[in-house]
């Protein structure tokens, strides 16, 4: 039996608010409170967050402040920051914030040595960066392409940082290989020349099967192209340096990071070497500074004005009291095209759990489905559902006020579209308005009704002045801490990822069934563990391969 994680009093109060919100909507909240925009917007310096077009209210915040007291939120936040082992299923601390602020805002650590490890790791990475950059500067053939090989957290954050912060005229292109599908690998190799290509393999343990197989195939490509010692152009980024050296990478080409760095929180470490080599270590350090400033807000700001808590509060309210199943994120800046992929892993791998911290079944809805895209492309597909679909889907819009190009007419059109969509989701369009706008067109009743938009669809807007390293760092740290807050409210461990393990284990059993080994007694015994559907599919694929 699951342990109740919301008291009856709080649950009843939130249920009553939800009933009221479903009846009255959001537009009436603006009519009732002329100060609503100022009250529910927050200027953090690096970005501005407007929550006023959501269902947030004084009553909702008050109820969640009571909820926070019941779950000892502030104590749990302190335990997280102090390095307590809040990842209880793996008996680990969660220390990624130390990578951008090794002083930890002055908060005493449970294990003080971790501060020294964090500072040492950061200094070591800077030294290694300069050493690598010096070697690259003296190459006979300049590096034109970097192939970054990693999967999940070993790639997604670095790709986002590279795409967001590289100069538009950058001479170095970074290709990210995470998929074991060789169609991706072949496509990348066809764009590169061995003499001007650097390979960076990223794996915490340097034993990730997909990563090693991709590295092997790239090394083979080098050899077939006439490079006798391809591993001389390989770098390894890992928490297990000896494993990278065992693979054959020279010790000078191995860049390490602490073992306590979690995969989806590793963007702040040397895992981002390939991006740092392109954007420069100074801009990479500015990324860390921006995150550290947001950390300070999360550490010190009262919950009623803490953007991380308030955003997680809304996520929880929508999922558990307004029956929302997903949340959409739209970045109106092409440079943030990998943000949704990054946040999908951050949030759904962290909070997509059905077990409470004590191992019992959850009694709440946990992570929503996180999805989205890049405006304005996505407006011509999924926005139909956002405006007129039957599901309530809160949306987040990320806008950048100032572009890094001179094509102002393009940027104004982009911003106009993003702002207009948030306004349209709120306002909707009723029959009276339709009849007035289309009076001269003699529309049929069916067409008129097809143009009705209900409105009152929630959205929040994040506005960056410019897409600087500091702004990006603050934005990513905001989402990290929001993820933590949601985990506390739902009483789950946000820092393990047991759900990815079963499929990986079974893949090791499936692979021999596709090969010539399939007829061995041992393999046949393994096959007995699979369901009839899987065995039928295996047989069809095997027949096709034959």
N, C-alpha and C positions, 0 to 999 in steps of 0.2 A: 504493500500500500504506500502511495506517495505521501510525503509530508507536506501539509499546506504551507505555501510560501507567501500568501497574502492573507492578512487578517480579514474576517468577515466585515468589520467596520469599513476598512479601506476599500474592499471589493464592492460593497454596497454603494459607497460614495461615488466610486468611479463608474459603476454601472448606471447610476442615476444621471451622472454627467453625460454619459454616452447616449442615453435615451433622449436627453435634452438636446444634445448636439445634432442627433439625427433628425430631430424635428425642426430645429431653428436654423441650422446651417452656419456658415462662416460669415456671409455678407452682413447678417444682422449684428454680428459682433462689432463691425466697424461703425455701424449706425449707433450702437449703444455706447461706444467709447471712442471719443475723438482723439485720444492719445494712444490708441492701440499700436500704431506703427512704431512710435518712440518707445513704448513700453516693452514691445516684444522684438526689437531689433537691437543688435549688439555690434559695436565697433571694436574689433580687436587689433586694430592697427594694420595688420597684414591682410585681413579680410573682414568683410562686413556681412553679418548674417541676419536676414529678415525672416522671422518666423510668424509674422502677423497674418499671413494667408493660410495658416494651419488652424486646427481647432484649439490651439493653446488659449488658456484663460487664467485669470487669477485663481479661480476655484480649482482648476486642474493642477496648477503648480502647487497650491496649498495641499491638495490631497497627496501628491507625490512627495512633498517634503515630509508628510507624516509617514508615508510608505518607506522613505529613506531612513527615517529614525527606526522603524520597526526592523529593518534588515541590517542595521548598524553600518550604513553606507560609509560614513566618514571614517570609522574604524577600519573598514575593509580597504578604503582608499589609502589610509596610512600604512596598512600592512603591505599593500602592493608597492608603495613608494619606498618602504623601509627594507624591501627585499625578503619579506616573509615568504614561505613556500606555498604560495597561493595556488599553484598548479599541483593540487593535492594528489591527483591520480598518478603523477609521475614524480612527486616529491621534489619539485623544482621551484626556484624563485623565477620571477618574470622581471628581467632587468634591462630590457631594450632601451628604456629612457636614459640610462647611464651612458649610452653611446653618444648622445648629443649633449649631455650635461653630466660630466663625471664628478661634479661637486654635489649633484643630487639636490640642488636648491637648499643645501644645508641640512637636509633630513638625515638623521643618524640611521645607519644601516644595521641590520641584524648581523651581517657578516662584513665588518669594515673593510676587509681585504678586497671586496668587489670594487670599491671605489678606485683603488690602486690599479686593479686589473683593467677597469674601463679606461682610465687615463693612459695607462701603458698601451692598451690596444689602439687607442686613437693616435697616440704619438708614433707607434710602430707603423701604422698604416700610412701616415704622412711621410715618414722616412722611406718606406718601401715605394710609395708613389713617386717620390722624387728620384729614387734610384732607377726605377723602371723608366720614368720619363727621360732621364739622362741617357739611358741605353737606346731608347727610341730615337732620340735626337741625333745620335751618331750613326744610325743605320745608313748603309749605302743606298737602300731603297726605302723611301718613307712609307710608313704604314698608311694604307688607304682603307682597309677593311679590318674590323675586329669581329670575330665570331664568338659570341658569348653563349656558352653551353651550360644550361642549368634548367631546372624544372620547378614550377610553383614559386615558392618564396625565394628561390635562388635565381629568379629571373624577372618576375613580374614587376617588382619595385624598381629594379635597375632599368628596365625598359621604359617605365613611366618617366623616371628622372631624365634619362637620355632624350626621349622624345620631347619632353616639356622644356628642357633647359639648353639643349644644343643650339648653337647659332644657326641661323637659316643658311649661312654660307659655309657651314662646317665641311672641311675636306675629308674627314674620317666618317665612314658609315659603320654603324654597329648593327650586326645581324643577330637576332636572338633565336636560339634553337632550344626548344624545350620538348617538343613533340618527338616521339620515337618514330613517327611516320617519316620515311625517307623522302617522300615527295617534298617536304619542307627543306630537308637537308640538301637534296640535289639542287633545288631552286637557288639556295644560298650559295652553294659552291660554284654554280654556273655564273654567279655575279662577281666572284673573287679571283684574284691571281695569287698563287702561292707565295711569290717573292715579296708581296706587299700586304700579306695577311697575318694577323696575330690571332691566336686562339686562347680564350680564357675559359677554363673549365671551373664551374662553381658547384661545390657539393659539400655540405657540412661534414659528412663522414668520408667523403670521397669513395663511396661504395654504391652510390645510387646507380642502379642498373641502366636506366635509360641514358643517363649522362655519360657513363663510361662507354656504352655502346656507340653513342654519337661521337665521342672523342676518338675511339678506335677507327671509325669510318673516316673521320677527317684526317687522321694520321695516314691512313691508306691512300687517301686522295693526294696528300702531299708527296708520298713516295712515288705514286704513279706519275706525278708531275715532275719527277726528277730530284726531289729534295731528299737527300740521304738521311738526314737527322731531323725529322719534322718536329720532334718534341722540344727542340731548341727554340721553337717559335710558340711553344705552349706555356701558359701560366696556369697555376692552380690556386684557387681561393677556397680555403677550407678551415675547419676547426680541428682537422686531423692531418697536420703537415706530413707526418711520416707516411701516411697512406698515399699522398700525392707524390712523394719521392719514390715510394715503392712502385708506383705506376710508371715512373721514368722521367718525371719533371725535375729539373735541376733545383737544388735547394734555393738558389738565388731567385728562382722564378716562382717560388711558393709564397703566397701571401695568406697569413692566418687571421682568424678572428676567434673570440672566446667561445668556449663550448656552450655557454649559457645564452647565446644569441639564438632566438627562435626563428625559424625559417620565414614566416610571413611578417616578421618584425626586423628583418635583417638588412633592409634597404639603407639603414644608417651606418652600416659597417663596411668593411672591405669587400663585401659581396657586390658593392656598387663600383668596383674598380674600373670596369669598362666605361661606365658613364663618366666617372671622375677623370679618366684620361682624355675625354673629349671636352667636357665642360670646364676642366681645371679644378685643382684642389681648393682654390680660394672660393669658387662658387659652391663647391661641395660643402665646405665649412659653413657657408652662409645658409645652406639648406638645413644643416644641423642647428644653427643659431635660431632659425625661424621655428623649428620644432621645439627647441628649448624654451622659447618665449611662450608658446602655447602650453607647454608643460607647466610653466609657472601659473598661468591662468587656471589650469585644471587643478593644480595643487592648492592654490590660495583663494580662489574666488568662491564666495558662498553659493550654495546649490541653486538658490533662486535666480542667480544671474550667471550661472556656470553653463556655457554653451554646450559642453560635452554632456552634462547631466540632462539639460533641458531637451536636447535632441534625442537622447536615449529614452527619456521619459515619453516623448511623443511616439517613438517607435514602439514602445511597450503598450501605450494606450491604444494606438491604432490596431495592433495585433491582437490584443487581449480583450478589448472592449468595443471595437468597431469592426471586428472580424476581417481585418485587412490581412492579405496573404503575401503581398509583395510591395516593394518600394522601388521606384524608378529614379535613375540619376542621369541627368543630361548635361554634358559639358559643352558649352557653346564656345569651344576653342579647340581646333584640330590638334594642337599640341598635347591636349589631355585625352587623346583617343584611347589610351590604355588604362585610364583611371577606373572605368567600370570593371574591367577584368581584375585589376588590383583589389578593388573594394569587394568584389565577389568573393575572392579568397579570404581577405581579411575578416569579413563579417560572417560569411556562411561557414567557413571552416572553424571560426572561433565560437560561434553561437548557434550553429545548427546541431543542437544536442537534444536528446530525449531523456537525459538523466540529470537529476539534481546532484549537488556536490556530494551528498551522502550515498549516491548510487541508486536512489529510488526514482521511480518514474516522475517526470515533470508534470505539474498540474497547470501549466501555462503554455501559450504558444511562444516558441523561441524564435530563432532568426527568420525574418521574412525572406522571400526570394528577392535577391538584389539583381537588378538588370538595368539596362538603359542604352545609351548611345551618344552620338555626337550630333549636335544641331548644325545645320538645318536639315541634313539628310533624313534624320529619324522622324522629323515632323511629318514626312510624307508616307509614313508607315504606321507606327504604333500610336501616334497621337489621336487617330480616330478612336481607338479604344479608350484612351485617357479621357476624352471629352464626352463620349456617348456610350461607352461600354457599361455593362452592368456591375462591374467590380469597382470598388473604391480603391484607388491606387495613389497614395501620397507620392508627390514628385519633388525632386530637388534639381534646381537649375544653378549651374555654375557659370558665371559670366566674368569676363575680363574687360575692364573699362578701356584700357589702352593697349593697342596691339604693338607688335615689334616689327611691323612693316608700314609702308607709306600709302597703302591703298585704302584710304579712309572711307571711301564709298562702300567698299566691301564690308568693312568692320561695322559701320553704322547699320547696314542692312542686317548683319548678324545679330547685333545687340537689339535692334528693333524687334526681330523675330523672337528672341528669347524673352524679352520683357512682355511682348504681346501675348505669348502663350501663357504666362503666369496670370496675366490679367483676364484672359479668356476662360481659363480654368475656374477662376473665382466667379466671374460675372455670369457666364452662360448666356443664353439667348432665348427669350420667351416668344410665344406666338404673336403677341401684340407687336413686338419689335420687328419680327419677320414680315408681318403684313404691312408695316410702315416702310421698311427698307425695299421690299419687292412689290410695292403697290402697282407699278406699271407693267409688271411682267406676267400677270395673270397666272400665277402658279396654281397648280392643283392642290387640294387639301392634303393629299398624301405627301407632296413635295414640301409643303409648308411644315408639316409635322416632322418630316425627316430632318429639317433644319433646326429643330429645337435642341438646345443644350441645357442640361439641368443646372450647370454651374455648381458653386459650393464644393468644388474639387480642391483638396488641399495641396499647396505647394510651398516650398521654402526656397529662398534664393541666397546663394553665396556670391558676393561680389568682390573680386580682386581688383585692385587698382592696376597692377601689372603682374604678369606671371614671372615673378622674380624667384630666385632660389629660396629666399626667406618666406615668401608667400606660399610656395609649394610645401616647404617644410612644415609650416603652421597648419596648412590644410590637411596633410597626411597625419600629423599628430592629433588633430581634432578628431579624425575618424578613428584612430587607435583608441583614444580615451573614451569616445562614444561607445565603442565596442565593449570596453571594460565595464562602463556604467550599465549597459544593457545586461551583461552577464551577471552583475550583482543583483539587479532587479528580478531576474528570472532564476536566481540561485543555481547557476550552472558554472562549470569550470570552462572559462573561455580559452584556455591555453593548452589543451591537448587536442588531438585530432585522430582519435581512435577509428573514426569512420572511414579513413582512407586505407586502413591496413588490411582488411579482409579481402578486398578486391585484388590488392597487390599480391597477397599470399596465394590466392587461387590462380592468378595469372601464371605463377611459377608451375602450378600443376597442369594448367591448360597447354602451355607451350609444347611440352613433349608429345602431347596428343596430336599435334599438328605436324610432327616430324616423323622420321623413319623409326624412331624409338617407340612409336605408338603401339606396337605389337608386343612389347616386352611385358613380362608378368607384372613387374612393379608398376608400369604405366597403366596397365589394364586395371589393376587394383585401385589406383588413384582415380581412374575414370568412374568407378562405382560410386564415388561421392557426389557426382553431379546429377542434376535433374534431367528428365527425358528431353526437355526442350534444348538444353545446352548440348547434350550428347548428339541430338539430331543435327543441330547447326554445325557441330564439329565434324560430323560425318560428311555433310554437304561440302564444307570447305575443303576437307581432306580429299574428297573425290575430285573437286575442281583442281586442286593442286596436283593431283596425280595426272 
